[in-house]
Amino acid sequence: MQRILVVNPKGGSGKTTVATNLAGYFASQGDHPLLTDNDPQGSSMRWLRKRAPQQALVHGIAAYERDSRVTRAWQMRTPADARHVVVDTPAAIQARELPEMTKSADAIVVPVLPSDIDIHAFSKCIADLLLIAKISRNENRIGVVANRVKRNTLAYQSLLRFLATLRIPVIATLHDSQNYLRAAECGLGVHEMKRNEVARDLDDWAPLLKWLRDKECAIGADAEPAGFMPATA
């Protein structure tokens, strides 16, 4: 089983877009992934509720809710048929929360927008992951996704220069596309839409998906334990 954490304390960076599209991709491949929504805004759960009954199954947990009728461990259990857990984290995460949040993550995906404000917030996020969560660069668990990019802009070039100084891999560049809005309105991921309409978007996602597949092979994620496993809270 592979656990993928999508994190950036800066709101509006595209965490839900990345998380829901990952869940949609895994579902389109025959998995029944678990999408865990830790954000009190509940955006990932709203996306999940919009999925039609005939669409591929995505399990969901509203982790921001507490159900007094069951234990937290039972509420957060991972279904046995889920080979991937995708965790959508809230904005304004405190640095002290990162060690617990990241310790069971096989991959940590950090989306960032090409703007000065976002780059500043992102730099602190990376520093907190490295220094407070104590994730070594050598682990290759952290990957950056440049989001809503217009390639021929000064802001994008500035982002690339900054990322080059961090020695953290840029695993995907997602261009600014209306297809993500269309997908969100229907409870879909771009991989579940008509291929001729989203071909460029699918090309953008290919490096990120390869990075995740390579990591999955490295950790032997195909050897799944039986029964239930705890999801990331």
C-alpha positions, -999 to +999 in steps of 0.1 A: +000+000+000+013+035-009+004+065+013+006+099-005+005+131+015-004+163-004+008+192+018+014+229+017+003+252+046-004+280+021-041+280+011-050+279-026-019+261-037-038+233-053-037+206-027-073+194-034-068+195-071-037+173-069-053+150-043-086+144-061-069+140-095-046+114-080-076+096-065-094+097-099-063+084-117-059+054-093-097+046-096-094+047-134-066+021-132-089-003-113-078+005-078-103+015-051-082+043-035-089+059-002-091+097-003-087+112+032-098+148+037-082+165+067-092+200+056-123+214+075-134+230+043-142+195+030-134+202-006-122+167-014-154+152+002-175+176-019-157+163-050-163+128-039-200+133-034-203+146-070-191+113-084-219+094-102-227+059-091-213+044-124-179+060-118-151+040-105-151+036-067-131+060-045-134+054-008-135+086+013-129+096+049-138+130+063-109+130+088-118+166+100-150+151+115-152+132+148-177+104+152-184+098+188-201+065+180-169+048+169-132+049+178-109+071+159-089+041+147-121+025+133-131+058+116-097+061+100-094+024+088-082+018+053-104-006+033-085-038+023-092-032-014-074+002-014-038+000-027-033+038-024-042+063+003-042+100-008-043+125+020-055+161+014-042+182+042-055+215+056-041+249+052-023+266+080-007+234+093+016+241+123+052+230+119+049+209+151+022+188+134+044+177+105+064+149+122+033+130+131+016+138+098+045+127+076+059+097+094+038+071+076+038+088+042+056+070+014+055+101-008+050+138+001+037+160-028+040+197-023+021+219-049+032+255-053+020+284-074+044+307-093+039+338-073+062+357-048+037+351-019+034+314-027+071+309-031+078+325+003+053+303+020+065+272+001+101+278+012+091+277+048+071+245+042+101+228+027+123+240+056+099+226+081+097+193+063+135+190+063+143+205+097+113+198+119+098+166+103+134+156+097+129+142+063+162+137+046+166+147+009+182+113+004+149+096+012+135+111-020+101+113-003+094+149-012+084+160-047+073+195-059+045+201-083+045+235-100+008+243-103-013+265-126+017+274-146+019+297-176+053+287-189+063+319-208+061+342-177+086+358-155+069+343-124+074+308-137+110+314-145+115+329-110+099+297-095+122+274-115+153+293-104+142+291-067+133+254-069+168+247-084+184+260-052+164+236-029+177+203-044+141+190-041+129+174-074+102+191-094+081+160-103+055+178-125+045+211-140+007+215-144-002+242-168-032+266-161-061+246-175-099+250-173-101+212-175-094+210-137-125+232-130-146+211-153-134+179-137-141+192-102-176+202-111-183+166-121-164+147-094-139+135-120-101+135-124-087+145-157-077+109-164-114+100-164-123+126-190-123+123-228-087+118-237-088+141-268-100+170-245-073+166-219-043+152-238-020+181-227-031+177-191-023+140-192+012+148-205+017+171-175+008+143-151+030+117-166+062+126-147+044+127-113+027+093-119+061+078-129+077+092-097+050+076-076+052+042-095+090+041-091+085+047-053+058+021-051+081-005-067+109+005-043+089+000-012+072-032-025+037-017-022+023-046-042+027-069-012-004-058+006-013-069+041-047-085+047-075-067+065-075-031+075-047-006+079-049+028+096-051+058+073-032+090+080-053+112+103 
